[in-house]
Amino acid sequence: MGKLVRATASNGDIRLFAAITTDIVEKARQIHNLSPTASAALGRLLTAGSIMGAMLKGEKDTLTLSMNGKGPAGNLVVVANSKGNVKGYITNPHVDLPLNEKGKLNVGAAIGKEGFLNVVKDMGLRDPYVGSVPIYTGEVGDDIAYYFTVSEQVPSAVALGVLVDTDISIKSAGGLVIQMMPGANELLADIITFRLQEIPPLSTLIAEGKTCEDILNLLFDDMDLKIHEEIDIAYECDCSRQRVEKALIALGKDELERLKEEEELMQVECHFCDRRYQFTREDIQALIDSIK
């Protein structure tokens, strides 16, 4: 289980979300057998997705984030619900690059910058909301901040961190989103920027045992910090055989007839959890028979 905290500061002029996602990223690492670089890349996007999902208002609302900068990592996809639960995958889970000039995992080079960050919000309307911005750095946090500022016109600071241990397990992971509300004093942004530069990296603080509240207090304890909610978050895939059957039925009778003739035993794999569902020719025929 991870933790996510919603808070405000400076009499409500600043909206805050802090999350600790170590267990979430570790589960993703285990499911997809991720390399350290892939863990850092997908882990950052999973953390961002969890926080952005928790920003949704409707109970059944969902959010999909995707990044493909034409780097060796390929496509990264994360789906989150309004409870902050997430799932995700990366096309190349074994991408591994030399450390960057700062001695850090080179997430930016793995993702690349020749593509887009896409945000899709399904809020139960006829058409989902779709936002898209060019990938700014490929480091994920900067790209999410750029999306908030450009696409949603909400000036934001975003810190995302994943610390990989020597045995390639996830030692710590988490994120922080700081947003300025309309009418907020512009000097607040400068103060926040300075404070973020002065504190240790987020992943270091989490590895030291700091909680979401500890991190927020470190930054905002003198700015009327108010904690409004703390929720549990998790890596959660909601796939099922029934969902796969519905997807197959949507292919139509002709395609199912073709599959039945070509495949003695068909296997469908979930990208998000690697669960496999097998369908015999008899199973496929039953699906065909169910189509009116």
Disulfide bonds with the S-S distance in Angstrom:
none
